[in-house]
Every structure is written in structure tokens, then in C-alpha cells.
Amino acid sequence: MVDVTTAVKSASKYLKQVEQVMGSELENLRLEEVEKEEGTDHWLITLGYDARSALPPASSLFNDPEDVNWKYERAYKLFRINAETGEVESMKIRKV
């Protein structure tokens, strides 16, 4: 059985692997919640990060993208980790 530290590392590694296909760089990655799923051999790990909004502020539409003051929103992902193997079985959007 994997401990909570291993489960968190597994979730973080998975998120970093799929970061490229998510469309923007993830900033301020933090552990938000940990729970041992009752009645199963799974860890539920919630990671939070700041994600750039889809569009820049209207006032900066014609500026150089490097000079834009992007708006960020906190986003959360819920990972279901197999407690026997440490493998990520699912990643879902966690609504708060």
C-alpha cells in the first residue's frame, strides 16, 4: 500500500505530464485536500493551481502578449489514486 506522500507525488507528476495539453502553464501548484476513500483502496487528492483566463483583459488586446496583465483563476483537479499501486486512475475537475 502506498502512503499519502507517494499518492500526492503521483498526482503531481501526472498533472505535470498533461500540463502541455491543458492549454496554459499551471502556476502556484498546491496540495489542497487529501482523503482516503471510505470502503475502497483509493486516495482522493485535490491539487489547486492558478490558470490564466482564456482571454486577456479587453484593455490589453492590442499589446504585446508579454506585456499583458493576465487574469488568473484558481482551478482544482481531483485525482483518484490506487492505494495499492500508486497509479492515477482518474483526474476530474473539482468544483468548489
ZAVEX-653720 format. One record per residue: residue in one letter; y, z negated, x of N, C-alpha, C in turn. Coordinates in nm, 2 decimals, padded with zeros to 4 digits, always signed. Atoms other than C-alpha are relative to their C-alpha. Example, Ala and Ser with C-alpha at 12.3 -4.5 7.8 and 13.67 -1.06 7.14 Angstrom:
<rs>
<r = A&nv = -00.12&nw = +00.00&nu = +00.09&cav = -00.45&caw = -00.78&cau = +01.23&cv = +00.12&cw = +00.00&cu = +00.09>
<r = S&nv = -00.11&nw = +00.00&nu = -00.09&cav = -00.11&caw = -00.71&cau = +01.37&cv = +00.11&cw = -00.08&cu = -00.08>
</rs>
This chain:
<rs>
<r = M&nv = -00.12&nw = +00.00&nu = +00.08&cav = +00.00&caw = +00.00&cau = +00.00&cv = +00.12&cw = +00.00&cu = +00.09>
<r = V&nv = -00.13&nw = -00.01&nu = -00.07&cav = +00.35&caw = +00.09&cau = +00.13&cv = +00.09&cw = -00.11&cu = -00.05>
<r = D&nv = -00.10&nw = +00.10&nu = +00.03&cav = +00.62&caw = -00.17&cau = +00.14&cv = +00.13&cw = +00.07&cu = -00.05>
<r = V&nv = -00.12&nw = -00.05&nu = +00.06&cav = +00.96&caw = -00.13&cau = -00.02&cv = +00.09&cw = +00.08&cu = +00.10>
<r = T&nv = -00.08&nw = -00.07&nu = -00.10&cav = +01.13&caw = -00.03&cau = +00.31&cv = -00.06&cw = +00.14&cu = +00.02>
<r = T&nv = +00.06&nw = -00.13&nu = -00.01&cav = +00.88&caw = +00.26&cau = +00.35&cv = +00.03&cw = +00.09&cu = -00.12>
<r = A&nv = -00.03&nw = -00.08&nu = +00.12&cav = +00.94&caw = +00.37&cau = -00.01&cv = +00.14&cw = +00.05&cu = +00.00>
<r = V&nv = -00.14&nw = -00.04&nu = -00.01&cav = +01.31&caw = +00.37&cau = +00.04&cv = +00.02&cw = +00.11&cu = +00.10>
<r = K&nv = -00.01&nw = -00.11&nu = -00.10&cav = +01.28&caw = +00.58&cau = +00.36&cv = -00.06&cw = +00.13&cu = -00.05>
<r = S&nv = +00.07&nw = -00.12&nu = +00.06&cav = +01.05&caw = +00.82&cau = +00.18&cv = +00.10&cw = +00.07&cu = -00.10>
<r = A&nv = -00.10&nw = -00.05&nu = +00.10&cav = +01.31&caw = +00.87&cau = -00.10&cv = +00.12&cw = +00.06&cu = +00.07>
<r = S&nv = -00.12&nw = -00.05&nu = -00.08&cav = +01.60&caw = +00.91&cau = +00.15&cv = -00.03&cw = +00.13&cu = +00.07>
<r = K&nv = +00.04&nw = -00.12&nu = -00.07&cav = +01.41&caw = +01.16&cau = +00.36&cv = -00.02&cw = +00.12&cu = -00.10>
<r = Y&nv = +00.01&nw = -00.11&nu = +00.10&cav = +01.32&caw = +01.37&cau = +00.05&cv = +00.13&cw = +00.05&cu = -00.04>
<r = L&nv = -00.14&nw = -00.04&nu = +00.04&cav = +01.68&caw = +01.37&cau = -00.07&cv = +00.07&cw = +00.09&cu = +00.11>
<r = K&nv = -00.06&nw = -00.07&nu = -00.11&cav = +01.80&caw = +01.49&cau = +00.27&cv = -00.06&cw = +00.14&cu = +00.02>
<r = Q&nv = +00.07&nw = -00.13&nu = -00.01&cav = +01.54&caw = +01.77&cau = +00.27&cv = +00.04&cw = +00.09&cu = -00.11>
<r = V&nv = -00.04&nw = -00.08&nu = +00.11&cav = +01.66&caw = +01.90&cau = -00.07&cv = +00.15&cw = +00.02&cu = -00.01>
<r = E&nv = -00.15&nw = +00.00&nu = +00.01&cav = +02.03&caw = +01.85&cau = +00.00&cv = +00.05&cw = +00.14&cu = +00.01>
<r = Q&nv = -00.05&nw = -00.13&nu = -00.02&cav = +02.08&caw = +02.21&cau = +00.11&cv = -00.01&cw = +00.08&cu = -00.13>
<r = V&nv = +00.01&nw = -00.08&nu = +00.13&cav = +01.96&caw = +02.35&cau = -00.23&cv = +00.08&cw = -00.07&cu = -00.11>
<r = M&nv = -00.07&nw = +00.07&nu = +00.10&cav = +02.17&caw = +02.10&cau = -00.42&cv = +00.15&cw = +00.05&cu = -00.01>
<r = G&nv = -00.13&nw = -00.07&nu = +00.01&cav = +02.49&caw = +02.29&cau = -00.35&cv = +00.12&cw = -00.07&cu = +00.07>
<r = S&nv = -00.10&nw = +00.06&nu = -00.08&cav = +02.70&caw = +02.04&cau = -00.16&cv = -00.05&cw = -00.11&cu = +00.08>
<r = E&nv = +00.04&nw = +00.11&nu = -00.09&cav = +02.69&caw = +01.78&cau = +00.11&cv = +00.01&cw = -00.13&cu = -00.07>
<r = L&nv = +00.00&nw = +00.13&nu = +00.06&cav = +02.60&caw = +01.43&cau = +00.00&cv = +00.07&cw = -00.10&cu = +00.09>
<r = E&nv = -00.07&nw = +00.10&nu = -00.08&cav = +02.83&caw = +01.16&cau = +00.12&cv = -00.02&cw = -00.14&cu = -00.06>
<r = N&nv = +00.01&nw = +00.14&nu = +00.03&cav = +02.81&caw = +00.78&cau = +00.12&cv = -00.13&cw = -00.03&cu = -00.07>
<r = L&nv = +00.13&nw = +00.03&nu = +00.06&cav = +02.44&caw = +00.77&cau = +00.05&cv = -00.03&cw = -00.15&cu = +00.01>
<r = R&nv = +00.03&nw = +00.14&nu = +00.00&cav = +02.34&caw = +00.42&cau = -00.05&cv = -00.12&cw = -00.03&cu = -00.09>
<r = L&nv = +00.11&nw = +00.05&nu = +00.08&cav = +02.04&caw = +00.24&cau = -00.19&cv = +00.07&cw = -00.08&cu = -00.12>
<r = E&nv = -00.06&nw = +00.06&nu = +00.12&cav = +02.13&caw = +00.13&cau = -00.55&cv = -00.09&cw = -00.10&cu = -00.07>
<r = E&nv = +00.09&nw = +00.09&nu = +00.07&cav = +01.82&caw = -00.01&cau = -00.71&cv = -00.14&cw = +00.02&cu = +00.05>
<r = V&nv = +00.14&nw = +00.00&nu = -00.04&cav = +01.46&caw = -00.09&cau = -00.63&cv = -00.08&cw = -00.07&cu = -00.11>
<r = E&nv = +00.08&nw = +00.07&nu = +00.10&cav = +01.19&caw = -00.17&cau = -00.88&cv = -00.15&cw = +00.04&cu = +00.02>
<r = K&nv = +00.14&nw = -00.03&nu = +00.00&cav = +00.81&caw = -00.20&cau = -00.87&cv = -00.04&cw = +00.03&cu = -00.14>
<r = E&nv = +00.03&nw = -00.04&nu = +00.14&cav = +00.70&caw = -00.01&cau = -01.18&cv = -00.12&cw = -00.09&cu = -00.05>
<r = E&nv = +00.10&nw = +00.09&nu = +00.06&cav = +00.51&caw = -00.25&cau = -01.40&cv = -00.13&cw = +00.07&cu = -00.05>
<r = G&nv = +00.13&nw = -00.06&nu = +00.05&cav = +00.14&caw = -00.17&cau = -01.46&cv = -00.04&cw = +00.12&cu = +00.07>
<r = T&nv = +00.04&nw = -00.12&nu = -00.08&cav = +00.13&caw = +00.11&cau = -01.20&cv = +00.02&cw = -00.03&cu = +00.15>
<r = D&nv = -00.02&nw = +00.01&nu = -00.14&cav = +00.12&caw = +00.16&cau = -00.83&cv = +00.11&cw = +00.09&cu = +00.05>
<r = H&nv = -00.12&nw = -00.08&nu = -00.04&cav = +00.47&caw = +00.31&cau = -00.80&cv = +00.12&cw = -00.09&cu = +00.02>
<r = W&nv = -00.13&nw = +00.05&nu = -00.03&cav = +00.81&caw = +00.22&cau = -00.66&cv = +00.10&cw = +00.09&cu = -00.08>
<r = L&nv = -00.11&nw = -00.08&nu = +00.05&cav = +01.12&caw = +00.33&cau = -00.85&cv = +00.12&cw = -00.03&cu = +00.08>
<r = I&nv = -00.11&nw = +00.01&nu = -00.09&cav = +01.40&caw = +00.39&cau = -00.61&cv = +00.12&cw = +00.08&cu = -00.05>
<r = T&nv = -00.13&nw = -00.07&nu = +00.04&cav = +01.76&caw = +00.48&cau = -00.71&cv = +00.09&cw = +00.01&cu = +00.12>
<r = L&nv = -00.10&nw = -00.02&nu = -00.10&cav = +01.98&caw = +00.63&cau = -00.45&cv = +00.13&cw = +00.06&cu = -00.06>
<r = G&nv = -00.13&nw = -00.05&nu = +00.05&cav = +02.35&caw = +00.70&cau = -00.51&cv = +00.07&cw = +00.06&cu = +00.11>
<r = Y&nv = -00.08&nw = -00.07&nu = -00.10&cav = +02.59&caw = +00.93&cau = -00.33&cv = +00.12&cw = +00.06&cu = -00.07>
<r = D&nv = -00.12&nw = -00.06&nu = +00.05&cav = +02.93&caw = +01.09&cau = -00.37&cv = -00.02&cw = +00.15&cu = +00.01>
<r = A&nv = +00.02&nw = -00.15&nu = +00.00&cav = +02.91&caw = +01.46&cau = -00.47&cv = +00.14&cw = +00.06&cu = -00.04>
<r = R&nv = -00.12&nw = -00.07&nu = +00.02&cav = +03.20&caw = +01.70&cau = -00.46&cv = +00.00&cw = +00.06&cu = -00.14>
<r = S&nv = -00.01&nw = -00.06&nu = +00.13&cav = +03.32&caw = +01.82&cau = -00.80&cv = -00.02&cw = +00.15&cu = +00.01>
<r = A&nv = +00.04&nw = -00.15&nu = +00.00&cav = +03.22&caw = +02.18&cau = -00.89&cv = +00.12&cw = +00.08&cu = +00.03>
<r = L&nv = -00.12&nw = -00.08&nu = -00.02&cav = +03.58&caw = +02.30&cau = -00.88&cv = +00.11&cw = -00.09&cu = +00.07>
<r = P&nv = -00.10&nw = +00.08&nu = -00.06&cav = +03.87&caw = +02.19&cau = -00.66&cv = +00.11&cw = -00.03&cu = -00.11>
<r = P&nv = -00.11&nw = +00.02&nu = +00.09&cav = +04.18&caw = +02.04&cau = -00.83&cv = +00.08&cw = +00.13&cu = -00.02>
<r = A&nv = -00.07&nw = -00.12&nu = +00.03&cav = +04.38&caw = +02.31&cau = -01.00&cv = +00.12&cw = +00.03&cu = +00.09>
<r = S&nv = -00.12&nw = -00.01&nu = -00.09&cav = +04.69&caw = +02.24&cau = -00.78&cv = -00.04&cw = +00.05&cu = +00.13>
<r = S&nv = +00.04&nw = -00.05&nu = -00.14&cav = +04.49&caw = +02.35&cau = -00.47&cv = -00.09&cw = +00.12&cu = +00.00>
<r = L&nv = +00.09&nw = -00.12&nu = +00.01&cav = +04.31&caw = +02.66&cau = -00.59&cv = +00.03&cw = +00.11&cu = +00.10>
<r = F&nv = -00.03&nw = -00.10&nu = -00.10&cav = +04.50&caw = +02.88&cau = -00.35&cv = +00.02&cw = -00.04&cu = +00.14>
<r = N&nv = -00.01&nw = +00.05&nu = -00.13&cav = +04.49&caw = +02.66&cau = -00.05&cv = -00.12&cw = +00.03&cu = +00.08>
<r = D&nv = +00.12&nw = -00.02&nu = -00.09&cav = +04.26&caw = +02.69&cau = +00.25&cv = -00.10&cw = -00.11&cu = -00.04>
<r = P&nv = +00.10&nw = +00.10&nu = +00.05&cav = +03.93&caw = +02.52&cau = +00.14&cv = -00.01&cw = -00.13&cu = +00.09>
<r = E&nv = +00.01&nw = +00.12&nu = -00.09&cav = +03.95&caw = +02.29&cau = +00.44&cv = +00.12&cw = -00.10&cu = -00.03>
<r = D&nv = -00.12&nw = +00.08&nu = +00.03&cav = +04.29&caw = +02.16&cau = +00.32&cv = -00.01&cw = -00.06&cu = -00.14>
<r = V&nv = +00.01&nw = +00.05&nu = +00.14&cav = +04.17&caw = +02.08&cau = -00.04&cv = -00.04&cw = -00.14&cu = -00.01>
<r = N&nv = +00.04&nw = +00.14&nu = +00.03&cav = +04.16&caw = +01.72&cau = -00.16&cv = -00.09&cw = +00.00&cu = -00.11>
<r = W&nv = +00.11&nw = -00.01&nu = +00.10&cav = +03.83&caw = +01.75&cau = -00.34&cv = -00.01&cw = -00.13&cu = -00.08>
<r = K&nv = +00.03&nw = +00.12&nu = +00.08&cav = +03.75&caw = +01.51&cau = -00.62&cv = -00.15&cw = -00.03&cu = +00.02>
<r = Y&nv = +00.14&nw = +00.04&nu = -00.01&cav = +03.42&caw = +01.32&cau = -00.59&cv = -00.04&cw = -00.08&cu = -00.11>
<r = E&nv = +00.06&nw = +00.08&nu = +00.11&cav = +03.19&caw = +01.18&cau = -00.85&cv = -00.12&cw = -00.07&cu = +00.06>
<r = R&nv = +00.12&nw = +00.07&nu = -00.05&cav = +02.92&caw = +00.92&cau = -00.79&cv = -00.12&cw = +00.05&cu = -00.08>
<r = A&nv = +00.12&nw = -00.05&nu = +00.06&cav = +02.58&caw = +01.06&cau = -00.87&cv = -00.12&cw = -00.08&cu = +00.05>
<r = Y&nv = +00.12&nw = +00.08&nu = -00.03&cav = +02.24&caw = +00.89&cau = -00.88&cv = -00.13&cw = +00.08&cu = -00.02>
<r = K&nv = +00.14&nw = -00.06&nu = +00.01&cav = +01.88&caw = +01.01&cau = -00.83&cv = -00.10&cw = -00.12&cu = +00.00>
<r = L&nv = +00.11&nw = +00.10&nu = +00.01&cav = +01.58&caw = +00.81&cau = -00.94&cv = -00.13&cw = +00.07&cu = +00.06>
<r = F&nv = +00.13&nw = -00.05&nu = -00.06&cav = +01.26&caw = +00.86&cau = -00.73&cv = -00.11&cw = -00.09&cu = -00.04>
<r = R&nv = +00.13&nw = +00.07&nu = +00.03&cav = +00.91&caw = +00.77&cau = -00.83&cv = -00.09&cw = +00.02&cu = +00.12>
<r = I&nv = +00.07&nw = +00.00&nu = -00.12&cav = +00.72&caw = +00.68&cau = -00.51&cv = -00.14&cw = -00.06&cu = -00.02>
<r = N&nv = +00.14&nw = +00.06&nu = +00.01&cav = +00.34&caw = +00.64&cau = -00.50&cv = -00.01&cw = -00.11&cu = +00.10>
<r = A&nv = +00.01&nw = +00.12&nu = -00.09&cav = +00.29&caw = +00.29&cau = -00.36&cv = -00.12&cw = +00.00&cu = +00.09>
<r = E&nv = +00.12&nw = -00.01&nu = -00.09&cav = -00.05&caw = +00.38&cau = -00.21&cv = +00.03&cw = +00.10&cu = +00.12>
<r = T&nv = -00.02&nw = -00.10&nu = -00.10&cav = +00.06&caw = +00.69&cau = -00.02&cv = +00.14&cw = +00.01&cu = +00.06>
<r = G&nv = -00.14&nw = -00.01&nu = -00.04&cav = +00.44&caw = +00.66&cau = +00.01&cv = +00.06&cw = +00.14&cu = -00.03>
<r = E&nv = -00.05&nw = -00.14&nu = +00.04&cav = +00.48&caw = +01.02&cau = -00.13&cv = +00.09&cw = -00.01&cu = -00.12>
<r = V&nv = -00.09&nw = -00.01&nu = +00.11&cav = +00.76&caw = +01.11&cau = -00.36&cv = -00.07&cw = +00.09&cu = -00.11>
<r = E&nv = +00.07&nw = -00.07&nu = +00.11&cav = +00.61&caw = +01.21&cau = -00.70&cv = +00.10&cw = +00.07&cu = -00.09>
<r = S&nv = -00.10&nw = -00.07&nu = +00.08&cav = +00.93&caw = +01.29&cau = -00.88&cv = +00.14&cw = -00.05&cu = +00.04>
<r = M&nv = -00.14&nw = +00.04&nu = -00.02&cav = +01.31&caw = +01.29&cau = -00.85&cv = +00.07&cw = +00.05&cu = -00.12>
<r = K&nv = -00.07&nw = -00.03&nu = +00.12&cav = +01.53&caw = +01.27&cau = -01.16&cv = +00.14&cw = -00.04&cu = +00.01>
<r = I&nv = -00.14&nw = +00.05&nu = +00.02&cav = +01.89&caw = +01.24&cau = -01.25&cv = +00.00&cw = -00.13&cu = -00.06>
<r = R&nv = -00.01&nw = +00.13&nu = +00.05&cav = +01.97&caw = +00.88&cau = -01.31&cv = +00.13&cw = -00.02&cu = -00.07>
<r = K&nv = -00.12&nw = +00.01&nu = +00.08&cav = +02.23&caw = +00.84&cau = -01.59&cv = +00.04&cw = -00.15&cu = +00.01>
<r = V&nv = -00.05&nw = +00.14&nu = -00.01&cav = +02.45&caw = +00.52&cau = -01.56&cv = +00.09&cw = -00.02&cu = -00.12>
</rs>
